[in-house]
Amino acid sequence: MSKYTERENGRGFNEPRPIIAKAGVIKKADGSAYFKIGKTAAYAAVYGPREMHPKHDQDPKTGVLRCNYNMMPFSTEERVKPGPSRRSKEISMVTTKAILPVVNLVDYPNAVVDVFIELTETDAGSRCAGICAASIALADAGITMRDMVAAVSCGVIDHKIAVDLDGPEEHLHDLDVADIPIAMVPSTEEITLLQMDGKVSKDELFKAIESVKPVLKHIADIQRKALKDRYK
Amino acid sequence: MNQDLKNHINESLKKGVRLDGRKKEEYRPIEIKTGVVATAEGSAWVRCGDTEVIAGVKLQVGEPYPDSQDEGTMMVGSELLPLSNPNFESGPPGIDSIEVARVIDRGIREGKAIDTKKLCIRKGELVWTVMIDVMPINHDGNLIDIGGIAALAALKNAKMLEVENDKIVIGKRTDAPLPVEAMPIPVTVLKIGDNLIVDPTDYEEDVLDARLTVSILDDDTLCAMQKGGGASLTTKDINEMVDLAIRKSHEIRKKLKEAL
């Protein structure tokens, strides 16, 4: 039996925090979105396809997707120093790879599609919120995609599966907490982002993946609704 | 710069019309919300036309400067986020970002917006540092003014943190407000050809000849200035620009007061 028996505000163990999603929120961008889950909020803006700089990063066979994840200085309790960090560079890279499998950029050789993700406030799950926002923004920009990418993190707290950890849960000191951010193509259930820190058994890992599937399908519905609402 | 655009803007301004149909001295509608970022000690969101900015205040503790041992410190940061405009590039802050941050900073600092003496915890040893970060979400011009308004609103919204054993208690905000004593409003006036305009869009900023930012206190005292742009200004120009800035500061101050 897990010692973790109850979540804050009576939230269910398979229940994500409240979600707000909007498309087309940044006028200057070719596509944009806002995605907020609990107290974690991400903006994403897409620029392109446009000419790739630096030139040596151009690919004559296809356009290149380039995601950039950044936390605003006031987005955590301890101020984040502006500029890229090891952490933000890695998240930018895994974000790009989480989305790449669904976008089709072969029609844009030598071009780049830039996705800028900015977190205004965070309470855990920021890379997943960023991926959700980026995915809506790319669709909003009219980039050819075969599906959305939805992402959420799954926690395993003292052997109990808890979807979409918040900050306090991530930092529980007296219990073992594992955090598994997962991104998925909802229609095919392909996994495009998988990271983990903490200890879990193989069984628990697959339980976690199964638990997030319906949640990610639900998130994808919210993402699609955001896009439709833009044209109401 | 696009010379055709410049000619077009210039010709229109001669007839008193701007690209978006505004008059020369007309500001776009301003909307202000405070307390928009849960992780900040104070925050504000300001939209003016299509320019949208978020400002956040974070507090830290540290040593005072040697020449002001009983005063807290402050700094404004800003970045021209590539998220907010297709012309902004990734990378370390360029001179344009730095200028925006420093001009907003100078207005707040020299206007004595924050009573830094009240930010002293132990003379010579421990003082508060106020970090104000101004981030554009959508940049359609006039970031100095709109960012400056957002910074003031965020300061007014800010609450102090608890301190224990000379360290801040993370996330423990008290009810005590940050000591904000004045509201120096930055107003930027652009000169394009022979015309003076306020609240430029980014197209108008692209073709400016000169600009002057003036930070103005509630008794019309000027507390900071910055001339920009490649063209020179005559004393007559400066006279008119400062007058216009003072008039506009009254409108903006009223808006800001209503929102807070």
Chai-1 contact restraints between the chains, C-beta under 6 A:
chainA,res_idxA,chainB,res_idxB,connection_type,confidence,min_distance_angstrom,max_distance_angstrom,comment,restraint_id
A,I26,B,N138,contact,1.0,0.0,6.0,A-B,restraint_1
A,K27,B,D50,contact,1.0,0.0,6.0,A-B,restraint_2
A,K27,B,N138,contact,1.0,0.0,6.0,A-B,restraint_3
A,K28,B,N85,contact,1.0,0.0,6.0,A-B,restraint_4
A,K28,B,N138,contact,1.0,0.0,6.0,A-B,restraint_5
A,K39,B,A38,contact,1.0,0.0,6.0,A-B,restraint_6
A,A45,B,L83,contact,1.0,0.0,6.0,A-B,restraint_7
A,Y47,B,P86,contact,1.0,0.0,6.0,A-B,restraint_8
A,M72,B,M135,contact,1.0,0.0,6.0,A-B,restraint_9
A,P73,B,D133,contact,1.0,0.0,6.0,A-B,restraint_10
A,F74,B,V37,contact,1.0,0.0,6.0,A-B,restraint_11
A,F74,B,A40,contact,1.0,0.0,6.0,A-B,restraint_12
A,F74,B,G56,contact,1.0,0.0,6.0,A-B,restraint_13
A,F74,B,K58,contact,1.0,0.0,6.0,A-B,restraint_14
A,F74,B,D133,contact,1.0,0.0,6.0,A-B,restraint_15
A,S75,B,T39,contact,1.0,0.0,6.0,A-B,restraint_16
A,T76,B,T39,contact,1.0,0.0,6.0,A-B,restraint_17
A,E77,B,T39,contact,1.0,0.0,6.0,A-B,restraint_18
A,E77,B,I170,contact,1.0,0.0,6.0,A-B,restraint_19
A,E77,B,G171,contact,1.0,0.0,6.0,A-B,restraint_20
A,R79,B,K58,contact,1.0,0.0,6.0,A-B,restraint_21
A,R79,B,M131,contact,1.0,0.0,6.0,A-B,restraint_22
A,F116,B,P82,contact,1.0,0.0,6.0,A-B,restraint_23
A,F116,B,L83,contact,1.0,0.0,6.0,A-B,restraint_24
A,E118,B,L83,contact,1.0,0.0,6.0,A-B,restraint_25
A,T120,B,V37,contact,1.0,0.0,6.0,A-B,restraint_26
A,T120,B,I54,contact,1.0,0.0,6.0,A-B,restraint_27
A,E121,B,V37,contact,1.0,0.0,6.0,A-B,restraint_28
A,E121,B,A38,contact,1.0,0.0,6.0,A-B,restraint_29
A,E121,B,T39,contact,1.0,0.0,6.0,A-B,restraint_30
